[in-house]
Amino acid sequence: MVRTGEVPVSKKNKLTGEEALEQAYAAVDHAPLLKSLGVELADENLRLALTHRSFANEHGTLPNNERLEFLGDAVLGLTVATKLFQLYPSRPESDLSPMRASIVSRYGLADVAREINLGEHVLLGRGEELGGGRDKDSILADTTEALLGAIYLAHGFERARDVILELFDEKLRGATASSAHRDWKTSLQERLAELGAQVADYSSTSTGPDHQKLFTCEVASGETLLGSGRGTAKKLAEQEAARAAMRFLHDHPERVAGNAEGL
């Protein structure tokens, strides 16, 4: 599949910015994304929502998705605040504010983006493409907000609200007042201790030149692989792997429970 930033052109027939945008957009089937969102969007609106500034800047002065991101952020914030207010009638503002912050944080948004495989659809410049931009929390979060902004413009607040509530349902109902910037490695170690499991063992590899390395990390407990993650720094990759491991243990605690016995 042709990826953004890798549109084949010849010097004799160089594409204009608009042509490069159209070709990159058409190279990916966006129907699964729209199905995950449960809405229809005109190609013009969806294309703009998916256009990261790196692609826009690389191909001249194309519009990018930052204005839609601004709008989506506002719709998301109001929707999440209202739902938390309804779900937790006895919680004070001092609890509700950090709960909202955690849900709409870069990490919370990136989680949702990965669930709908948004990274496959983002239109990126070559530099971001080679630097692992499709899995960067910041890019995934910003593009999610841009999509919500596009949905709001196309269908109005109520439909955008319904999409948000569907996408963020699990996070809303599992919200806590803990820090938005959770230390997943510490949380994982505490959970493994609770299960009587062996301590987390992290292994990492990297690809790319020194100035643009992409790290991949796996974390295991004993012989059981718990999760993997990627990031532009080793610590970020480890945090992503630990976060994936926590999701795994939520569903499969029996896979590691008691595996530290007899060591």
Backbone as a ProteinNet text record, in pm:
[ID]
protein_1_A
[PRIMARY]
MVRTGEVPVSKKNKLTGEEALEQAYAAVDHAPLLKSLGVELADENLRLALTHRSFANEHGTLPNNERLEFLGDAVLGLTVATKLFQLYPSRPESDLSPMRASIVSRYGLADVAREINLGEHVLLGRGEELGGGRDKDSILADTTEALLGAIYLAHGFERARDVILELFDEKLRGATASSAHRDWKTSLQERLAELGAQVADYSSTSTGPDHQKLFTCEVASGETLLGSGRGTAKKLAEQEAARAAMRFLHDHPERVAGNAEGL
[TERTIARY]
84.9	0	88.6	59	137.4	111.4	215.4	202.5	222.6	166.6	180.7	327.9	365.2	503.3	587	527.1	601.5	531.7	464.6	393.8	495	494.1	593.1	567	665.1	652.6	782.3	777.4	897.2	923.7	1046.7	1082.1	1007.7	977.5	910.1	761.6	707.5	563.4	536.1	596.2	583.9	442.2	388.2	251.9	244.9	133.8	107.9	72.8	68.7	32.9	-103.8	-201	-336.7	-341.6	-265.8	-264	-198.4	-89.9	-23	-115.7	-191.3	-286.1	-394.8	-449.8	-556.2	-504.9	-382.6	-328.5	-298.8	-242.1	-211.6	-339.9	-440.7	-569.7	-635.1	-630.4	-695.6	-621.2	-497.2	-417	-461.2	-544.8	-590.4	-742.4	-796	-940.9	-985.5	-1059.9	-1101.6	-1237.7	-1298.8	-1430.3	-1428.1	-1324.7	-1322.5	-1317.4	-1248.1	-1241.7	-1378.8	-1446.7	-1580	-1677.6	-1660.4	-1745.3	-1721.1	-1595.7	-1562	-1622.3	-1627.3	-1683.3	-1835.5	-1891.9	-2037	-2099.8	-2022.1	-2074.9	-2024.4	-2086.8	-2039.4	-1980.3	-1868.9	-1808	-1772.6	-1797.3	-1756.9	-1605.1	-1556.8	-1413	-1338.9	-1393.9	-1328.5	-1306	-1406.5	-1396.7	-1304.1	-1317	-1232.6	-1086.7	-1061.6	-924.5	-859	-931.5	-875.9	-848.1	-939.8	-922.2	-799.8	-762.8	-650.8	-517.8	-519.2	-397.8	-315.3	-207.2	-115.2	-33.4	8.6	83.1	211.4	270.6	393.9	368.8	253.8	219.4	188.1	109.2	71.3	193.8	288.7	408.4	500.2	504	591.9	544.3	416.9	360.3	307.6	381.5	343.2	268.4	159.5	82.1	-58.8	-68	-198.1	-260.5	-392.4	-457.1	-425.4	-415.9	-396.8	-511.7	-505.4	-620.1	-620.5	-533	-520.6	-643.3	-710.9	-832.8	-943.8	-955.2	-1053	-1017.9	-889.4	-843.3	-889.8	-874.5	-918.8	-1067	-1146.6	-1290.7	-1326	-1261.7	-1289.9	-1254.3	-1146.7	-1106.2	-1217.7	-1282.9	-1390.5	-1512.1	-1549.9	-1665.3	-1637.5	-1517.2	-1478.3	-1481.2	-1422.7	-1417.3	-1554.7	-1646.2	-1781.5	-1855.3	-1841.5	-1910.5	-1862.5	-1731.6	-1675.9	-1712.3	-1703.4	-1737.8	-1883.6	-1972.2	-2114.7	-2141.6	-2080	-2103.9	-2048.7	-1932.1	-1877.1	-1967	-2020.9	-2113.2	-2234.8	-2283	-2399.8	-2366.8	-2252.3	-2215.9	-2176.2	-2120.3	-2066.6	-2125.3	-2253.8	-2322.8	-2269.3	-2199.2	-2149	-2002.3	-1937.5	-1795.8	-1777.7	-1683.7	-1659.3	-1582.3	-1579.4	-1506.2	-1360.5	-1304.2	-1162.5	-1132.5	-1234.3	-1219.1	-1252.5	-1360.2	-1406.1	-1304.8	-1237.2	-1141	-1026.2	-958.3	-852.4	-905	-1028.1	-1087.2	-1104.5	-1158	-1173.4	-1037.1	-939.7	-807	-743.9	-764.9	-708.8	-770.2	-900.6	-970.6	-932.9	-925.9	-899.7	-751.4	-667.1	-523.1	-472.1	-350.1	-285.9	-287.9	-264.7	-257.9	-396.1	-497.2	-632.9	-682.1	-655.1	-695.7	-620.5	-490.7	-411.3	-460.7	-503.3	-561.2	-680.4	-770.1	-889.9	-851	-753.3	-709	-656.4	-582.7	-528.4	-640.1	-743.9	-855.1	-926.5	-925.2	-991.5	-889.4	-764.2	-656.6	-641.3	-648.6	-642.5	-507.2	-399.9	-266.7	-251.2	-324.4	-315.1	-367.1	-446.8	-518.2	-459.3	-372.3	-319.7	-228.8	-242.4	-160	-39	78	200.7	304.7	390.8	507.1	609.8	706.9	805.4	883.9	920	997.1	922.2	795.9	714.8	688.1	670.4	648.5	765.5	886.4	1006	1034.5	985.9	1009.9	905.4	821.5	720.4	601.1	571.2	461.8	325.7	305.4	174.4	139.8	239.7	211.8	249.9	272.9	304.5	177.3	183.4	66.5	14.9	106.8	65	-9.3	41	-23.2	-157.1	-162.3	-287.9	-392.6	-351	-444.3	-497.6	-407.6	-449.9	-543.3	-514.6	-598.7	-735.8	-739.9	-869.3	-955.1	-896.7	-971.9	-1016.5	-930.6	-968.4	-1087.4	-1088	-1201.3	-1330.3	-1320.5	-1439	-1487.5	-1393.2	-1431.3	-1502.3	-1454.2	-1517.6	-1657.3	-1672.8	-1804.5	-1901.7	-1853.8	-1938.2	-1986	-1894.5	-1932.8	-2031.5	-2011.8	-2096.4	-2232.1	-2237.1	-2359.1	-2415.5	-2345.6	-2395.7	-2348.2	-2378.2	-2325.4	-2378.5	-2506.5	-2564	-2501.4	-2480.5	-2419.2	-2273.9	-2202.3	-2062.8	-2055.1	-2146.2	-2151.4	-2172.6	-2264.7	-2292.1	-2168.9	-2096.6	-1974.6	-1872.1	-1856	-1759.9	-1797.5	-1924.3	-1968.3	-1947.9	-1962.9	-1940	-1791.5	-1708.7	-1564.5	-1500.2	-1550.6	-1487.1	-1565.1	-1661.3	-1748.2	-1669.6	-1575.1	-1499.3	-1417.5	-1358.7	-1277.7	-1365	-1480.9	-1571.7	-1618.6	-1650.2	-1702.8	-1592.7	-1469.3	-1357.7	-1270	-1323.3	-1243.1	-1207.1	-1085.9	-1040.5	-983.1	-958.7	-902.6	-750.7	-690.4	-544.8	-485.9	-355.1	-285.7	-309.9	-321.8	-338.1	-212.2	-98.3	29	72.3	3.7	24.4	157	223.9	347.7	308.8	300.8	252.1	348.5	477.4	574.9	556.2	534.5	511	379.6	275.4	145.5	155.4	232.7	248.7	320.7	425.7	500.3	413.9	331.7	242.2	139.6	88.4	-11.6	49.4	170.5	237.4	263.2	298.8	321.1	192	81.2	-48.8	-83.6	-42.3	-73.3	28.3	129.6	234.5	314.6	332.1	398.7	542.1	621.1	758.5	761.3	869	881.5	885.2	849.4	847.2	988.6	1003.2	1132.5	1116.7	1189.7	1177.6	1293.7	1263.5	1366.9	1334.3	1435.5	1411.7	1503.8	1454.7	1534.3	1506.2	1592	1570.7	1606.5	1544.6	1572.8	1587.5	1652	1665.8	1795.8	1829.4	1952.5	1946	2060	2067.3	1971.9	1954.8	1870.7	1721.7	1689.4	1549.1	1517.8	1567.1	1547.2	1402.3	1358	1227.4	1251.5	1209.1	1232.7	1107.5	1131.8	1025.2	1059.7	965.3	990.9	886.3	931	841.8	861.7	754.7	764.3	701.7	768.3	721.8	730.2	654.4	664.9	691	812	848.9	849.7	778.4	772.6	654.8	576.6	455.2	478.8	461.5	470	343	360.1	246.2	203.8	300.5	264.8	387.1	362.9	470.5	431.3	531.7	505.3	617.6	588.3	688	695.1	809.7	825.4	955.2	967.3	1087.8	1199.3	1171.7	1273	1247	1352.8	1339.7	1239.4	1243.9	1153	1007.3	983	846.7	797.4	885	847.6	816.9	895.1	871	738.2	705.8	577.8	461.4	475.7	370.3	354.5	466	459.9	393.1	426.1	366	216.1	177.1	34.5	-39.1	20.1	-39.8	-48.2	54.8	56.4	-55.9	-82.8	-191.8	-326.1	-344.2	-468.8	-477.3	-363.8	-359.8	-395.4	-337.5	-361.3	-504.1	-565.9	-705.9	-793.2	-760.2	-839.5	-786.9	-655.1	-595.2	-501.5	-547.2	-459	-407.9	-486.8	-449.1	-323.3	-287.2	-171.4	-40.1	-37.6	87.6	73.7	-49.2	-71.9	8.9	88.6	164.9	288.2	328	441.7	577.4	573.5	697.7	724.3	628.2	644.2	753.3	833.2	939.1	1067.7	1071.6	1195.8	1297.2
-118.3	0	123.4	219	341.1	422	471.8	548.2	696.4	779.9	922.4	960.8	1059.2	1101.9	1018.9	915.1	828.1	818.9	927.9	929.9	929.9	829.5	822.6	926.9	1010.5	1111.1	1116.2	1163.2	1183.6	1332.1	1368.4	1509	1575.4	1497.6	1553.9	1576.3	1502.6	1509.9	1522.5	1621.7	1640.2	1681.1	1617.9	1647.6	1781.4	1850.4	1969	1924	2019	1984.5	1921.8	1978.4	1924.6	1783.8	1761.8	1628.8	1526.2	1567.1	1476.7	1442	1541.4	1519.1	1421.3	1441.4	1354.2	1211.7	1198.6	1065.1	992.9	1063.7	1002.7	962.3	1047.8	1017.9	896.3	887.2	777.8	645.8	649.5	527.5	437.8	489.3	412.8	406.2	291.4	273.5	326.4	435.9	498.4	449.6	357.5	306.8	242.7	163	104.1	209	319.3	426.1	487.9	519	577.6	480.3	352.2	251.8	250.1	263.4	266.8	389	499.8	623.1	621.9	544.6	536.6	656.3	725.2	841.9	841.1	924.5	948.4	1088.8	1101.6	1232.7	1245	1360.7	1385.5	1375.5	1330.5	1315.5	1444.8	1556.7	1685.3	1709.8	1678.6	1701	1599.8	1473.3	1370.2	1392	1426.6	1450.1	1561.7	1669.4	1779.8	1736.4	1660.1	1614.4	1524.5	1455.6	1361.4	1424.1	1547.7	1610.6	1675.9	1609.1	1663.5	1776.5	1869.3	1984.6	1943.9	1829.2	1786.3	1757.2	1699.6	1674.7	1806.5	1891.2	2018.9	2103.5	2109.9	2191.6	2133.3	2002.8	1936.9	1956.1	1985.6	1999.6	2141.2	2237.9	2376.5	2434	2499.8	2565.3	2508	2377.2	2311.6	2337.3	2340.4	2348.5	2223.7	2238.6	2122.1	2114.1	2015.5	1985.5	2060.9	2160.9	2223.4	2305.1	2368	2441.8	2346	2232.5	2131.9	2074.5	2058.9	2010.1	2103.7	2233.4	2335	2319.8	2299.9	2286.6	2156.3	2046.4	1917.2	1913.2	1982.4	1989.3	2048.9	2153.7	2218.3	2126.9	2060.6	1969.5	1851.8	1798.4	1686.8	1726.8	1841.6	1885.1	1902.6	1967	1988	1856.2	1766.5	1637.3	1554.8	1546	1466.2	1527.6	1659.5	1725.5	1699.8	1711.4	1689.5	1545.9	1449.5	1309	1274.4	1326.3	1301.9	1362.3	1480.3	1545.8	1457.7	1391.6	1304.9	1171.2	1113.9	981.9	982.5	1092.1	1097.4	1216.9	1209.3	1323.6	1361.5	1271.7	1303.1	1346.1	1345.8	1379.8	1530.6	1587.4	1732.2	1772.7	1903.3	1955	1916.7	1908.1	1873.9	1732.9	1647.3	1513.8	1513.6	1585.2	1582.7	1643.8	1749	1815.1	1722.7	1655.7	1564.2	1441.6	1400.4	1289.1	1328.5	1448.4	1497.3	1510.9	1567.3	1588.1	1457	1352	1221.7	1166.1	1180.5	1124.6	1197.5	1331.1	1409.5	1438.5	1375.6	1395	1335.6	1369.1	1312.2	1160.5	1104	958.8	895.7	960	908.1	910.3	1020	1032.1	933.5	917.2	823.4	680.4	645.9	513.3	488.7	586.2	573.8	565.4	646.8	646.1	508.7	444	311.4	207.7	224.5	129.4	132.1	246.2	256.6	257.3	222.8	215.4	344.5	455.4	585.3	610.4	558.1	582.8	545.7	444.8	400.7	506.1	598.9	691.2	832.5	865	1001	1031.2	1149.7	1193.5	1267.6	1204.1	1255	1289.5	1385.4	1414.1	1303.2	1301.4	1192.9	1185.6	1300	1299.9	1233.7	1270.6	1210.1	1063.1	1030.8	891.7	804.8	848.8	771.1	771.6	873.9	884.7	816.7	733.8	661.7	745.6	847.8	938.7	873.9	762.4	696.8	642	630	578.5	679.2	804.4	906.7	950.4	954.5	995.1	1131.5	1226.7	1363.4	1370.6	1303.1	1305.8	1233.6	1119.1	1045.4	1126	1190.4	1269.6	1388.3	1461.3	1578.8	1540.7	1429.6	1388	1341.9	1278.8	1240.6	1363.3	1466.7	1590.7	1653.4	1648.4	1703.5	1628.4	1497	1417.8	1457.4	1476.4	1516.3	1653.4	1742.1	1873.1	1862.4	1774.2	1754	1695.6	1602.8	1542.6	1648.4	1734.3	1842	1934.8	1974.6	2064.6	1998.7	1869.2	1800.1	1760.4	1725.2	1665	1736.8	1836.2	1907.5	1849.7	1922	1884.9	1750.5	1725.5	1603.2	1477.9	1477.4	1358.6	1345.9	1458.2	1453.8	1404.7	1448.8	1403.4	1253	1201.3	1057.5	976.3	1024.5	956.2	954.4	1067.1	1077.6	983	981.8	896.2	748.4	712.2	573.9	540.5	627.5	602.4	602.9	688.5	708.5	644.5	558.7	501	431.6	346.1	271.7	365.4	467.3	560.9	645.6	683.3	762.5	684.2	557.8	477.6	424.5	428.9	385.8	500.9	622.6	741.4	745.2	793.1	815.1	955.1	999.2	1132.4	1128.6	1018.8	1008.2	1095.3	1110.8	1197.6	1154.1	1254.5	1225.7	1164.1	1192.8	1141.7	1023.9	915.1	798.9	730.7	686.5	611.1	465	420.5	286	178.8	207.1	107.7	79.2	184.3	165.2	91.7	131.7	65.5	-82.6	-114.4	-253.8	-332.7	-275.6	-346.6	-373.3	-275.8	-293	-402.8	-405.2	-506.3	-645.4	-659	-789	-837.8	-746.7	-783.7	-833.9	-766.7	-809	-950.9	-984.7	-1116.5	-1223.3	-1185.4	-1281.2	-1324	-1232.5	-1263.7	-1212.7	-1266.5	-1220.9	-1075.6	-1005.6	-864.5	-847.4	-728.7	-698.9	-698.1	-761.2	-767.2	-699.2	-588.1	-509.3	-538.1	-551.9	-566.7	-472.4	-401.7	-299.1	-315.5	-274.3	-265.4	-129.3	-87	42.3	33	119.7	129	275.8	300.4	436.4	501.2	615.3	688.1	746.2	785.7	834	950.2	1037.9	1156	1128	1004.5	972.7	828.6	784.7	646.4	620.2	499.9	453.6	327.6	331.5	220.3	132.2	2.2	-95.5	-173.3	-182.4	-247.4	-355.4	-467	-572.5	-592.1	-623	-648.3	-783.6	-860.7	-995.2	-1015.8	-1112.4	-1159.9	-1309.2	-1349.4	-1488.1	-1518.8	-1622.4	-1660.8	-1598.2	-1517.4	-1461.7	-1320.5	-1302.5	-1169.7	-1092.7	-975	-896.8	-787.4	-731.8	-622.3	-564.7	-479	-411.8	-268	-186.2	-45.9	14.3	127.9	197.8	344.2	405.5	546.6	600.1	732.1	795.3	798.3	751.1	734.9	602.5	543.5	413.6	418.6	525.9	537.5	545	615.2	623.9	487.9	412.9	279.8	187.2	198.7	116.7	152.3	281.6	322.1	268.6	273.2	221.6	70.5	0.3	-144.4	-176.1	-98	-119.7	-92.1	9.3	39.9	-74.5	-129.2	-243.8	-364	-381	-492.2	-480.2	-358.4	-338.5	-376.2	-345.1	-385.2	-537.2	-599.7	-746.3	-809.7	-758.5	-816.2	-791.9	-686.5	-661.9	-777.5	-831.9	-940.1	-1079.2	-1090.2	-1222.9	-1228.4	-1193.5	-1197.4	-1337.6	-1438.7	-1577.3	-1622.3	-1551.9	-1591.8	-1576.4	-1489.4	-1468.2	-1489.2	-1501.8	-1511.9	-1625.2	-1592.1	-1691.2	-1743.8	-1683.7	-1739.3	-1708.9	-1630.5	-1601.5	-1707.1	-1793.5	-1894.8	-1994.1	-2026.2	-2125.7	-2070.2	-1938.4	-1879.6	-1858.4
0	0	0	-83.7	-89.4	35.2	99.2	220.6	193.5	281	269.6	272	191.4	187.7	94.7	36.2	-53	-188.7	-228.9	-356.2	-468.5	-556.5	-663.5	-770.6	-799.2	-902.3	-980.5	-1102.9	-1182.1	-1192	-1218.9	-1229.8	-1344.7	-1450.5	-1565.9	-1540	-1440.9	-1417.3	-1267	-1205.7	-1061.8	-1025.4	-922.9	-880.6	-809.9	-827.3	-747	-604.8	-512.4	-375.9	-365.5	-436.2	-434.3	-493.1	-599.3	-660.8	-569.2	-500.6	-406.8	-290.5	-244.9	-135.9	-179.1	-295.2	-344.5	-363.8	-417.1	-441.6	-310.9	-213.8	-84.6	-12.1	-19	45.4	-17.8	-150.1	-221	-206.9	-158.4	-148.5	-33.2	55.3	172	172.4	205.1	216.2	352	352.3	477.2	526.7	453.4	493.9	633.2	668.2	802.1	913.4	888.4	988.1	1009.2	901.1	912.9	979.6	952.9	1017.5	1168.4	1208.9	1351.6	1419.1	1345.4	1400.4	1397.1	1304.3	1293.3	1225.6	1141.5	1070.1	926.3	844.9	709.4	703.8	634.2	611.9	464.6	408.2	270.5	260.6	145.8	128.2	160.4	120	144.2	292.9	374.4	518.4	585.5	544.7	604.4	566.1	443.4	396.9	477.8	502	579.9	723.7	782	920.2	935.3	829.2	835.1	792.8	746	692.7	802.6	839.8	940.3	878.6	961.7	909.9	837.8	874.4	808.5	660.4	628.1	487.9	418.4	484.5	424.8	394	487.8	468.1	361.8	352.2	256.2	112.5	96.8	-37.5	-62.2	-12.9	-35.6	82.4	54.8	161.7	167.6	171.4	180.7	317.7	327.1	458.4	539.6	672.1	759	858.4	947.7	1033.9	1167	1183.8	1315.3	1355.2	1259.9	1294	1338	1269.6	1310.8	1447.7	1472.7	1603.1	1714.3	1692.7	1788.6	1819.5	1715.3	1731.8	1802.3	1760.6	1821.9	1968.9	2007.2	2147.4	2232.4	2181.6	2256.3	2269.9	2161	2164.7	2258.1	2250.8	2336.6	2483.4	2515.3	2654.7	2715.7	2643.2	2694.3	2711.2	2614.4	2620.8	2739.5	2756.8	2866.2	3001.4	3012.8	3139.2	3176.4	3077.4	3104.2	3147.1	3080.4	3113.5	3251.3	3284.7	3418.4	3525.8	3499.4	3592	3617.4	3512.8	3524.4	3589.5	3555.3	3606	3753.1	3799.8	3936.1	4011.7	4046.4	4108.6	4246.2	4313.4	4447.2	4448.7	4332.3	4328.5	4320	4397.6	4394.6	4269	4244	4127.7	4132.8	4252.4	4267.4	4218.3	4211.1	4153.2	4004.5	3968.1	3829.9	3733	3775	3685.3	3644.6	3739.9	3695.9	3621.8	3652.6	3578.1	3431.8	3409.7	3272.5	3204.9	3276.8	3219.4	3175.2	3254	3220.1	3092.8	3079.7	2964.3	2835.9	2840.2	2719.1	2700.8	2779.9	2767.3	2636.4	2603.5	2484.5	2489.3	2608.5	2622.2	2606.4	2665.6	2653.4	2510	2440.6	2301.1	2212.6	2238.8	2158.7	2177.5	2298.1	2323.4	2231.5	2227.3	2144.1	1996.5	1956.7	1816.9	1776.4	1865.9	1833.3	1823.8	1902.6	1898.6	1763.8	1696.6	1566.2	1451.8	1485.1	1384.5	1305.6	1375.2	1310.1	1243.3	1302.1	1248.5	1102.5	1057.2	917.7	820.3	869.4	782	779.8	874.3	883.4	763.8	708.6	596.7	652.3	642.9	704.1	599.4	633.8	552.6	569.3	481.9	481.4	611.9	668.1	792	906.5	924.1	1030.3	1000.3	872.5	835.2	877.5	844.3	877.2	1026.6	1095.8	1239.3	1325.6	1266	1343.9	1381.8	1300.2	1332.3	1342.4	1274.8	1278.1	1416.1	1502.6	1637.2	1745.3	1707.7	1807.7	1878.9	2010.8	2088.3	2044.8	2026.4	1994.8	1862.1	1760.1	1628.9	1632.7	1698.8	1709.4	1785.9	1894.1	1975	1895.2	1829.8	1754	1639.2	1572.8	1460.2	1508.7	1625.6	1683.1	1706.7	1763.3	1787.1	1655.3	1553.7	1423.2	1364.1	1377.9	1329.3	1401.3	1531.6	1607.5	1563.6	1531.6	1480.4	1347	1260.9	1130.3	1145.4	1237.8	1262.3	1313.7	1403.1	1456.5	1344.8	1255.1	1146.1	1050.8	1025.6	928.9	986	1113.6	1169.4	1291.6	1344.2	1460.1	1592.3	1700	1831.3	1880.7	1866.1	1922.8	1862.9	1731.5	1669.4	1711.5	1717.6	1762.7	1906.6	1989.5	2128.6	2136.9	2055.9	2058.4	2016.7	1916.1	1872.9	1985.7	2051.1	2162.1	2275.5	2312.3	2423.1	2391.1	2264.5	2224.5	2230.2	2176.1	2171.4	2310.2	2398.1	2528.4	2642.8	2610.3	2713.6	2824.6	2786.7	2887	2975.1	2916.2	2993.3	3086.1	3040.4	3123.2	3244.4	3224.4	3334.8	3426.3	3377.4	3461.3	3505.9	3495.4	3527.4	3674.9	3702.1	3839	3849.2	3969.3	3991.6	3997	3951.3	3952.3	3843.2	3845.3	3751.3	3606.9	3517.9	3375.9	3318	3378.8	3329.2	3416.4	3402.8	3487.6	3457.9	3564.1	3548.5	3532.2	3407.4	3379.4	3425.3	3424.9	3470.3	3618.6	3696.7	3840.1	3863.5	3790.3	3804.1	3770.2	3666.4	3626.5	3734.8	3790.1	3892.3	4015.6	4050.7	4165.1	4136.9	4015.1	3980.2	3978.9	3926.1	3925.4	4067.1	4155.9	4296.2	4360.1	4328.2	4380.8	4335	4214.7	4157.3	4195.5	4271.2	4306.1	4185.2	4090.2	3964.1	3963.2	3871.8	3856.5	3809.5	3846	3811.2	3659.8	3616.2	3473	3416.2	3301.5	3232.8	3096.4	3076.2	2954.4	2858.9	2731.4	2628.8	2514.7	2464.3	2363.4	2243.1	2128.8	2006.6	1944.5	1853.6	1788.4	1640.9	1563	1420.2	1383.1	1271.2	1221.9	1263.2	1202.7	1236.7	1377	1430.8	1568.7	1595.9	1499	1522	1501.1	1458.7	1431.9	1469	1582.7	1624.4	1665.1	1636.5	1682.3	1764.5	1889.7	1982.2	1991.9	1996.2	2018.8	2144.1	2235	2363.7	2389.5	2446.5	2492.2	2641.9	2711	2854.6	2884.8	2969.9	3004	3154.2	3200.1	3337.8	3328.4	3365.5	3343.3	3195.7	3154	3014.2	2939.6	3009	2949.4	2897.1	2766.7	2707	2741.5	2799.6	2846.4	2748.9	2678	2588.9	2521.1	2423.6	2352.4	2325.2	2299	2270.9	2190.2	2128.5	2048.7	2089.7	2066.8	2098.8	2044.6	2042.3	1991.4	2095.2	2214.8	2319.1	2389.9	2443.9	2508.1	2623.3	2702.3	2815.7	2770.5	2659.7	2608.5	2561.1	2494.5	2447.7	2565.4	2671.9	2790.8	2855.8	2862	2919.1	2835.5	2703.2	2616.4	2633.4	2647.6	2668.8	2802.2	2905.5	3037.2	3033.9	2959.3	2948.2	2878.7	2771	2702.1	2795.3	2879.3	2973.9	3076.4	3120.4	3216.2	3154.7	3027.2	2959.3	2949.4	2919.1	2909.5	3043.6	3151	3283.5	3331.4	3282	3317.6	3270.7	3152.6	3094.9	3127.4	3154.4	3172.4	3294.5	3412.4	3529.6	3561.4	3523.2	3554.7	3479	3373.9	3294.4	3369.2	3470.4	3543.9	3694.4	3742.1	3885.9	3947.6	4049.3	4123.2	4054.4	3939.2	3869	3935.7	4045.6	4118.2	4225.6	4250.4	4355.1	4318.6	4415.3	4394.7	4338.7	4310.7	4258.1	4368.8
[MASK]
+++++++++++++++++++++++++++++++++++++++++++++++++++++++++++++++++++++++++++++++++++++++++++++++++++++++++++++++++++++++++++++++++++++++++++++++++++++++++++++++++++++++++++++++++++++++++++++++++++++++++++++++++++++++++++++++++++++++++++++++++++++++++++++++++++++++

